[in-house]
Amino acid sequence: MELFGSYTSPYVRHIRIALAETKTKFSFTEADYAMSAKLSPAKKVPFLHHNDLRLHDSSSILKYVREKAGERYFADKKDYDQYCLVNTAMDASINIFLLGKENLTPENTQYLQRQQHRVNDILKLMENKDHAVAYEGPHPFSDGELRLGCFLSWGLFRQRFSLDEYPQLLEFVDKLNDYPTFAETHPEAKSQITE
Ligand SMILES: N[C@@H](CCC(=O)N[C@@H](CS)C(=O)NCC(=O)O)C(=O)O
């Protein structure tokens, strides 16, 4: 099984965590923009090759990895909704981040303002929810919680937002950082990757 991605992508990080949790053997290939444009119609990372199978999105990859290991892909609809909302916030944040490199910002581009409002409102909603409470599953955190953690950790790493106004989310990230599988996949902990 070959996972293509980058060390910094929060989507790829979630897959690396799921692969580690399920003890799935895999190889990791760093894919830059040119490689992802050539090998995936989505032109994004992650993508996965396993024998003849080609998967092009972190959600389908997550489903494949969990189910292959006999685990469930989202037993809980609320957890799944959290996962979807966080994906929306993450897509918007990454869009703002990448367009910022071309000097398009929420200050000078109306649609990016809407993207920024999405991020802010989803963060607010997440702040007002309970996190890291008891959950029935084989691992310490659900996939909705892991996705939120990958997003928050990426936002802090890339300085996209601060969590000063979100004390509950800050506490949640601290808790996740105490989970070795999460900590070992931090963008700055490159050497820990592989199987
Ligand atoms: N829906 C995709 C989103 C993946 C995504 O946005 N990946 C970013 C890196 S974090 C990317 O490759 N962006 C390249 C681009 O936007 O051209 C997934 O869940 O896998």
The ligand as an SDF file (V2000), in Angstrom:
LIG
                    3D

 20 19  0  0  0  0  0  0  0  0999 V2000
  -10.9000   16.6770   -0.2220 N   0  0  0  0  0  0  0  0  0  0  0  0
   -9.4860   16.4150   -0.2010 C   0  0  0  0  0  0  0  0  0  0  0  0
   -8.7360   17.6860    0.1740 C   0  0  0  0  0  0  0  0  0  0  0  0
   -7.2170   17.4840    0.1570 C   0  0  0  0  0  0  0  0  0  0  0  0
   -6.4400   18.8050    0.0620 C   0  0  0  0  0  0  0  0  0  0  0  0
   -7.0090   19.9000    0.0060 O   0  0  0  0  0  0  0  0  0  0  0  0
   -5.1020   18.6900    0.0470 N   0  0  0  0  0  0  0  0  0  0  0  0
   -4.2710   19.8570   -0.1070 C   0  0  0  0  0  0  0  0  0  0  0  0
   -3.0440   19.7500    0.7960 C   0  0  0  0  0  0  0  0  0  0  0  0
   -3.4540   19.9820    2.4800 S   0  0  0  0  0  0  0  0  0  0  0  0
   -3.7520   19.8960   -1.5490 C   0  0  0  0  0  0  0  0  0  0  0  0
   -3.2280   18.9260   -2.0380 O   0  0  0  0  0  0  0  0  0  0  0  0
   -3.8970   21.0620   -2.1960 N   0  0  0  0  0  0  0  0  0  0  0  0
   -3.3790   21.2760   -3.5150 C   0  0  0  0  0  0  0  0  0  0  0  0
   -4.2330   22.2160   -4.3240 C   0  0  0  0  0  0  0  0  0  0  0  0
   -5.1880   22.7990   -3.7600 O   0  0  0  0  0  0  0  0  0  0  0  0
   -3.9480   22.3490   -5.5100 O   0  0  0  0  0  0  0  0  0  0  0  0
   -9.1990   15.2840    0.7780 C   0  0  0  0  0  0  0  0  0  0  0  0
   -9.9360   15.1380    1.7750 O   0  0  0  0  0  0  0  0  0  0  0  0
   -8.2500   14.5100    0.5340 O   0  0  0  0  0  0  0  0  0  0  0  0
  1  2  1  0
  2  3  1  0
  2 18  1  0
  3  4  1  0
  4  5  1  0
  5  6  2  0
  5  7  1  0
  7  8  1  0
  8  9  1  0
  8 11  1  0
  9 10  1  0
 11 12  2  0
 11 13  1  0
 13 14  1  0
 14 15  1  0
 15 16  2  0
 15 17  1  0
 18 19  2  0
 18 20  1  0
M  END
$$$$
